[in-house]
Amino acid sequence: MAPTTPNQPVASFRAGDTVRFTYAHPEYPVAEGWTLQYTLQGPSKLTVTASAGTSDWTVALTPTQSQALVPGTYQYQLTATLSGA
């Protein structure tokens, strides 16, 4: 059985992990042209742009990206932007 992808940001992960989750928000529908960025801010900073699906986004960090983060406590921010606005 394939692992399931969570539908919200993960609470923790280890350096070198692949991190993946989906996200949808009724006020920012993918179908209307909204894009999503996921930012981790702590001892270092990383921003990734989510891939749009038909009704949600998929946020993915590669093992290289997670390995590059300095160990510590991070906060995340999800930023939705309307394309062309």
N, C-alpha and C positions, 0 to 999 in steps of 0.2 A: 504494500500500500504506500502510495506517495505521501510525503509529509504535507500537511495543510499549511496554507499561507495565512497568517493572522490578518485581520481586517483593521488593525490599528498599529501604531508604532510599538516596537518591542521594548520591554522595560530594560533589558540588559543584553549584552553580547560580548564575546571575547575577541581580542585582536586576531585578525586572520579569518574570522567567520564571514560567510556570505549572509547578509541581512536582507530580508525581503518581507514586505507587507503591502496589502492593498488598502486603499482609503477612498471613501466616497462621502460627499457632503451635499445634502439636498439644496442648499443655497448656492452652490458652485458646481452645477452639473457639467460634466465632461462634454456632453453633446452640444453645449452652448459655447464652447471654445475656451473654457477655463483651463489654465495650466497650474501645476502644483510643484513647489519646491520644498524640500525637506532640509532643514539646517540643524546641525548639531553644534552647540557652542559650549565650550568648557576650556580645559587646558590647551586645546587646539580647536580649529573650526573646520567644518566640512559642509558644503551645500551640494545637493544633488537634485536634478530635475527628474520628476517622476514621468513614467511612460503612461500615456493615456490609453485606456481601454474603451470599451463601448459605454460603460456606466461607472467606472472607477479608475483610479490611477494605481500603478504598481511602483513602489519605491524600492530600489535595490542598491545596496552597497556591495561592492566587490570585495573579495578577501584583501586585495591590495589597499583599497580605501580604508577598510576597518583596521588593518595592520598599521597604517600610517597615523592613526589617532593616538595622541599622547594619553596614557592611562589616567583615569580620573573620573570625576562626576561631571555629567553633561546635562544640559537642558536641550529640548528640541523645539523647533518652531516649524509649523506648516504654513506656507504662504501661497494663497490662491491668487492668480492674476488673470484677468480677462484679456484674451488675445485681441490686439487691435484697439484696446481702450487707451 
